[in-house]
Amino acid sequence: MTHTSSEIASQPDVWEQALGLAGEATAALAAPGERMLIMGCGTSWFVAQAMAELRESAGLGETDAICASEYVPRRRYDRIVAVTRSGTSTEVLDALRQAPADAHKVAITAVAGMPVDGLTDTRLLLDFADETSVVQTRFPTTVLALARAAFGEDLSGLVADGREALAAALPVDPQNIEHLVFLGTGWTVGLAHEAALKVREAAQAYSESYPAGDFRHGPVAVAGHNSIVWSFGDVPAGLDDVARGAGATAYRDRLDPLAQLVLAQRFALALAAHRGLDPDRPRLLTRSVVLSDAAA
């Protein structure tokens, strides 16, 4: 078993542990009425997108998300949240250094004692969700489970759905798939982006992701008989017909969207195995992007 597959399998137990920190997370992340910015790079950026939509839709206040490398200190925020598994990503640290001094800064990280600690006022430490793998799986889903609890969601069925996703059959044989499209709506757009990234990282495969309604506005032209169009959350059912009309396989299920992401992670691993790739050693990737001054 690879480190990645073991870490995927641990997610329901890790989520259960994280939900015990809901009170601490509420104090750090809910902040009713405050204007908030959430930032990250790669997977953490997609987590930030999902968190921003979840918080604002919960009525807690205006919430933006940004890729940390694109941060420019133009807008005023009461609170800035950095999602960074390693606590060392250069672009995240640089963005925090640029942030106004009067903004309350929060780090969500998996490792204590890293540079991000010296740049933030509050730390949510999820060291039990840290990963050996370069490819992130359980840390981002744990962050989202905890954020959802902090924003007041009822997650009583989440752990059971996660275990069901671990036991479920894959929706299609990976050897028949050459192209994947992931669709989401609302906060699950971030999950769709993350699922597509997992496929690219682990299996070096052709994967795309879109807000669901945009699938008809161009992306459907690429779908065909070796494609799967995979929906997260409350994607309109009629898009399944659009996918089938293009010759693709359409897939959705009734599980919690985080559990749906677990199944997509498993599919990425199966596709990697079919292609003879080791997901623990993804091409050209490292656990954290730390740039020299010249590269930055």
Secondary structure as a PSIPRED ss2 file (coil, helix, strand):
# PSIPRED VFORMAT (PSIPRED V4.0)

   1 M C   1.000  0.000  0.000
   2 T C   1.000  0.000  0.000
   3 H H   0.000  1.000  0.000
   4 T H   0.000  1.000  0.000
   5 S H   0.000  1.000  0.000
   6 S H   0.000  1.000  0.000
   7 E H   0.000  1.000  0.000
   8 I H   0.000  1.000  0.000
   9 A H   0.000  1.000  0.000
  10 S C   1.000  0.000  0.000
  11 Q H   0.000  1.000  0.000
  12 P H   0.000  1.000  0.000
  13 D H   0.000  1.000  0.000
  14 V H   0.000  1.000  0.000
  15 W H   0.000  1.000  0.000
  16 E H   0.000  1.000  0.000
  17 Q H   0.000  1.000  0.000
  18 A H   0.000  1.000  0.000
  19 L H   0.000  1.000  0.000
  20 G H   0.000  1.000  0.000
  21 L H   0.000  1.000  0.000
  22 A H   0.000  1.000  0.000
  23 G H   0.000  1.000  0.000
  24 E H   0.000  1.000  0.000
  25 A H   0.000  1.000  0.000
  26 T H   0.000  1.000  0.000
  27 A H   0.000  1.000  0.000
  28 A H   0.000  1.000  0.000
  29 L H   0.000  1.000  0.000
  30 A H   0.000  1.000  0.000
  31 A C   1.000  0.000  0.000
  32 P C   1.000  0.000  0.000
  33 G C   1.000  0.000  0.000
  34 E C   1.000  0.000  0.000
  35 R C   1.000  0.000  0.000
  36 M E   0.000  0.000  1.000
  37 L E   0.000  0.000  1.000
  38 I E   0.000  0.000  1.000
  39 M E   0.000  0.000  1.000
  40 G E   0.000  0.000  1.000
  41 C C   1.000  0.000  0.000
  42 G C   1.000  0.000  0.000
  43 T H   0.000  1.000  0.000
  44 S H   0.000  1.000  0.000
  45 W H   0.000  1.000  0.000
  46 F H   0.000  1.000  0.000
  47 V H   0.000  1.000  0.000
  48 A H   0.000  1.000  0.000
  49 Q H   0.000  1.000  0.000
  50 A H   0.000  1.000  0.000
  51 M H   0.000  1.000  0.000
  52 A H   0.000  1.000  0.000
  53 E H   0.000  1.000  0.000
  54 L H   0.000  1.000  0.000
  55 R H   0.000  1.000  0.000
  56 E H   0.000  1.000  0.000
  57 S H   0.000  1.000  0.000
  58 A C   1.000  0.000  0.000
  59 G C   1.000  0.000  0.000
  60 L C   1.000  0.000  0.000
  61 G C   1.000  0.000  0.000
  62 E C   1.000  0.000  0.000
  63 T E   0.000  0.000  1.000
  64 D E   0.000  0.000  1.000
  65 A E   0.000  0.000  1.000
  66 I E   0.000  0.000  1.000
  67 C E   0.000  0.000  1.000
  68 A H   0.000  1.000  0.000
  69 S H   0.000  1.000  0.000
  70 E H   0.000  1.000  0.000
  71 Y C   1.000  0.000  0.000
  72 V C   1.000  0.000  0.000
  73 P C   1.000  0.000  0.000
  74 R C   1.000  0.000  0.000
  75 R C   1.000  0.000  0.000
  76 R C   1.000  0.000  0.000
  77 Y C   1.000  0.000  0.000
  78 D C   1.000  0.000  0.000
  79 R E   0.000  0.000  1.000
  80 I E   0.000  0.000  1.000
  81 V E   0.000  0.000  1.000
  82 A E   0.000  0.000  1.000
  83 V E   0.000  0.000  1.000
  84 T C   1.000  0.000  0.000
  85 R C   1.000  0.000  0.000
  86 S C   1.000  0.000  0.000
  87 G C   1.000  0.000  0.000
  88 T C   1.000  0.000  0.000
  89 S C   1.000  0.000  0.000
  90 T H   0.000  1.000  0.000
  91 E H   0.000  1.000  0.000
  92 V H   0.000  1.000  0.000
  93 L H   0.000  1.000  0.000
  94 D H   0.000  1.000  0.000
  95 A H   0.000  1.000  0.000
  96 L H   0.000  1.000  0.000
  97 R H   0.000  1.000  0.000
  98 Q H   0.000  1.000  0.000
  99 A C   1.000  0.000  0.000
 100 P C   1.000  0.000  0.000
 101 A C   1.000  0.000  0.000
 102 D C   1.000  0.000  0.000
 103 A C   1.000  0.000  0.000
 104 H E   0.000  0.000  1.000
 105 K E   0.000  0.000  1.000
 106 V E   0.000  0.000  1.000
 107 A E   0.000  0.000  1.000
 108 I E   0.000  0.000  1.000
 109 T E   0.000  0.000  1.000
 110 A C   1.000  0.000  0.000
 111 V C   1.000  0.000  0.000
 112 A C   1.000  0.000  0.000
 113 G C   1.000  0.000  0.000
 114 M C   1.000  0.000  0.000
 115 P H   0.000  1.000  0.000
 116 V H   0.000  1.000  0.000
 117 D H   0.000  1.000  0.000
 118 G H   0.000  1.000  0.000
 119 L H   0.000  1.000  0.000
 120 T C   1.000  0.000  0.000
 121 D C   1.000  0.000  0.000
 122 T E   0.000  0.000  1.000
 123 R E   0.000  0.000  1.000
 124 L E   0.000  0.000  1.000
 125 L E   0.000  0.000  1.000
 126 L C   1.000  0.000  0.000
 127 D H   0.000  1.000  0.000
 128 F H   0.000  1.000  0.000
 129 A H   0.000  1.000  0.000
 130 D C   1.000  0.000  0.000
 131 E C   1.000  0.000  0.000
 132 T C   1.000  0.000  0.000
 133 S C   1.000  0.000  0.000
 134 V C   1.000  0.000  0.000
 135 V C   1.000  0.000  0.000
 136 Q C   1.000  0.000  0.000
 137 T C   1.000  0.000  0.000
 138 R H   0.000  1.000  0.000
 139 F H   0.000  1.000  0.000
 140 P H   0.000  1.000  0.000
 141 T H   0.000  1.000  0.000
 142 T H   0.000  1.000  0.000
 143 V H   0.000  1.000  0.000
 144 L H   0.000  1.000  0.000
 145 A H   0.000  1.000  0.000
 146 L H   0.000  1.000  0.000
 147 A H   0.000  1.000  0.000
 148 R H   0.000  1.000  0.000
 149 A H   0.000  1.000  0.000
 150 A H   0.000  1.000  0.000
 151 F C   1.000  0.000  0.000
 152 G C   1.000  0.000  0.000
 153 E C   1.000  0.000  0.000
 154 D C   1.000  0.000  0.000
 155 L C   1.000  0.000  0.000
 156 S C   1.000  0.000  0.000
 157 G C   1.000  0.000  0.000
 158 L H   0.000  1.000  0.000
 159 V H   0.000  1.000  0.000
 160 A H   0.000  1.000  0.000
 161 D H   0.000  1.000  0.000
 162 G H   0.000  1.000  0.000
 163 R H   0.000  1.000  0.000
 164 E H   0.000  1.000  0.000
 165 A H   0.000  1.000  0.000
 166 L H   0.000  1.000  0.000
 167 A H   0.000  1.000  0.000
 168 A C   1.000  0.000  0.000
 169 A C   1.000  0.000  0.000
 170 L C   1.000  0.000  0.000
 171 P C   1.000  0.000  0.000
 172 V C   1.000  0.000  0.000
 173 D C   1.000  0.000  0.000
 174 P H   0.000  1.000  0.000
 175 Q H   0.000  1.000  0.000
 176 N H   0.000  1.000  0.000
 177 I C   1.000  0.000  0.000
 178 E C   1.000  0.000  0.000
 179 H E   0.000  0.000  1.000
 180 L E   0.000  0.000  1.000
 181 V E   0.000  0.000  1.000
 182 F E   0.000  0.000  1.000
 183 L E   0.000  0.000  1.000
 184 G E   0.000  0.000  1.000
 185 T C   1.000  0.000  0.000
 186 G C   1.000  0.000  0.000
 187 W C   1.000  0.000  0.000
 188 T H   0.000  1.000  0.000
 189 V H   0.000  1.000  0.000
 190 G H   0.000  1.000  0.000
 191 L H   0.000  1.000  0.000
 192 A H   0.000  1.000  0.000
 193 H H   0.000  1.000  0.000
 194 E H   0.000  1.000  0.000
 195 A H   0.000  1.000  0.000
 196 A H   0.000  1.000  0.000
 197 L H   0.000  1.000  0.000
 198 K H   0.000  1.000  0.000
 199 V H   0.000  1.000  0.000
 200 R H   0.000  1.000  0.000
 201 E H   0.000  1.000  0.000
 202 A H   0.000  1.000  0.000
 203 A H   0.000  1.000  0.000
 204 Q C   1.000  0.000  0.000
 205 A C   1.000  0.000  0.000
 206 Y E   0.000  0.000  1.000
 207 S E   0.000  0.000  1.000
 208 E E   0.000  0.000  1.000
 209 S E   0.000  0.000  1.000
 210 Y E   0.000  0.000  1.000
 211 P E   0.000  0.000  1.000
 212 A H   0.000  1.000  0.000
 213 G H   0.000  1.000  0.000
 214 D H   0.000  1.000  0.000
 215 F H   0.000  1.000  0.000
 216 R H   0.000  1.000  0.000
 217 H C   1.000  0.000  0.000
 218 G C   1.000  0.000  0.000
 219 P H   0.000  1.000  0.000
 220 V H   0.000  1.000  0.000
 221 A H   0.000  1.000  0.000
 222 V H   0.000  1.000  0.000
 223 A C   1.000  0.000  0.000
 224 G C   1.000  0.000  0.000
 225 H C   1.000  0.000  0.000
 226 N C   1.000  0.000  0.000
 227 S E   0.000  0.000  1.000
 228 I E   0.000  0.000  1.000
 229 V E   0.000  0.000  1.000
 230 W E   0.000  0.000  1.000
 231 S E   0.000  0.000  1.000
 232 F C   1.000  0.000  0.000
 233 G C   1.000  0.000  0.000
 234 D C   1.000  0.000  0.000
 235 V C   1.000  0.000  0.000
 236 P C   1.000  0.000  0.000
 237 A C   1.000  0.000  0.000
 238 G H   0.000  1.000  0.000
 239 L H   0.000  1.000  0.000
 240 D H   0.000  1.000  0.000
 241 D H   0.000  1.000  0.000
 242 V H   0.000  1.000  0.000
 243 A H   0.000  1.000  0.000
 244 R H   0.000  1.000  0.000
 245 G H   0.000  1.000  0.000
 246 A C   1.000  0.000  0.000
 247 G C   1.000  0.000  0.000
 248 A C   1.000  0.000  0.000
 249 T E   0.000  0.000  1.000
 250 A E   0.000  0.000  1.000
 251 Y E   0.000  0.000  1.000
 252 R C   1.000  0.000  0.000
 253 D C   1.000  0.000  0.000
 254 R C   1.000  0.000  0.000
 255 L C   1.000  0.000  0.000
 256 D C   1.000  0.000  0.000
 257 P H   0.000  1.000  0.000
 258 L H   0.000  1.000  0.000
 259 A H   0.000  1.000  0.000
 260 Q H   0.000  1.000  0.000
 261 L H   0.000  1.000  0.000
 262 V H   0.000  1.000  0.000
 263 L H   0.000  1.000  0.000
 264 A H   0.000  1.000  0.000
 265 Q H   0.000  1.000  0.000
 266 R H   0.000  1.000  0.000
 267 F H   0.000  1.000  0.000
 268 A H   0.000  1.000  0.000
 269 L H   0.000  1.000  0.000
 270 A H   0.000  1.000  0.000
 271 L H   0.000  1.000  0.000
 272 A H   0.000  1.000  0.000
 273 A H   0.000  1.000  0.000
 274 H H   0.000  1.000  0.000
 275 R C   1.000  0.000  0.000
 276 G C   1.000  0.000  0.000
 277 L C   1.000  0.000  0.000
 278 D C   1.000  0.000  0.000
 279 P C   1.000  0.000  0.000
 280 D C   1.000  0.000  0.000
 281 R C   1.000  0.000  0.000
 282 P C   1.000  0.000  0.000
 283 R C   1.000  0.000  0.000
 284 L C   1.000  0.000  0.000
 285 L C   1.000  0.000  0.000
 286 T C   1.000  0.000  0.000
 287 R C   1.000  0.000  0.000
 288 S C   1.000  0.000  0.000
 289 V C   1.000  0.000  0.000
 290 V C   1.000  0.000  0.000
 291 L C   1.000  0.000  0.000
 292 S C   1.000  0.000  0.000
 293 D C   1.000  0.000  0.000
 294 A C   1.000  0.000  0.000
 295 A C   1.000  0.000  0.000
 296 A C   1.000  0.000  0.000
